[in-house]
C-alpha cells in the first residue's frame, strides 16, 4: 500500500477508536469494515474503496453530520479532534481516487 493509503488507514483506525469511546458502534463497525477492505485490497481496489468511503460524507445523517457525545453531552475536545480526523480522511480519500489527487484540475479550474 502506498503512503496515502497508509495514512488513510491510520485515520480510519483513530476515528474508530473515538467512535467506540463515544458509543457509536454502527459507525465504528462501518469504518472498520472499510479499513479491513483497504488492508486486504490492491492499489486498484483502493481507489474504488476510497470512492465508496467518500459516499459516507454525503447526505443527511452522514459522517459529516456526526456529533460525538459522552455521558449524554457533546464534548468539544472530542468533536474537535474528530473534525480534524474527518477532514484528513476526506482529503486522503480524494487523493486515492484516480484522477482526483492533489494538483489535479477540477471542472471549476481549481486544484
N, C-alpha and C positions, 0 to 999 in steps of 0.2 A: 504494500500500500504506500502511496506517495505521502509527502509531508502534509498536504492539505487534508487528506483522508485521516491521517493520524490525529491531526488537530481536531477534526470534527468528532472523532471517536472520544477524545478526551472531554470535549464539551458535552457530548451526549451522556457520558458517564457521570460527570459532575452535576448536570441537570437532573439526572435520575436520582442521585443521592438527595438533592434538595426536595424533589417531588416526594420521595419516600418519607423524609423527615416531616413533611407537611401533609402527610396522609392523602396523597394523590396517586393511589396505586394504578388507576387506569392510565394516566399519562405516563407514569414511571414505566409501566409494562410496555406501552406503545413505543416509547423511546428505546427501551432495552431490546425489543424485538428488532427494531431498525438497526441498532448498534450491532447486534449479532449478525444480521444480514450483511452489513458493511464489512465486518471482520472476515466473514466466510467468502465474500464475493471477490471477483477480479476487478481490474480497473474499469472495464467496460460496464459491468453491472453497477459499479459505484456511482456513475453518472445517473443511471436510471433510479437508483435508490435515493440519491440526493434530490432528484425531481419529485419523488414521492414524499420525501420528508418536507420539502418546501410547501406541499399542499396542507400540512398541519398548521401552517401560519395563516391560511386563508379562511375567511368567512366568520360568521358569528359563532362564538363558543370555541374558537380556535386556540392554539397555543399562544397566539398574540394577545388574547383576552385574559389569559390566566393570571389570577392574583392568588398568591400563596398565603395561607393562614396557619398559625399555630395557636392552639388553645382558643380557637374561635375568633382570633384577631389577626388582621393583616399586619405583618411585621415589615417595616420599611427596609431594614437592613437585608433581610432575606429577599424581598422583592427587588431591591436594587441590584443585588448580586445575580438574581435570576434574569433580570433585564439585560445585564451585561452578557451573560452566557447566551441568552436567546438571540441577541443581536450578533454575537460572534458566530453562533450556529448558522444563522441566516446568511451571513457573508460567506462563511466557509462552504456552505452548500451551494450557493450561487457559483462559487469558483470551481466547484467539482462538476457542474453541469457543462457538457461540451458546448462551446460557443458562447458561454455566459461568463467566463472567467474574468479576472482582473485585466483591465486595459482593453476590453472588447467594446466596440462601438455598439450602442443601442439604437433603436429606431428614432429616439429623440436626439441622438447625436452626442449623448453623454458617455462617460466612461464607466 
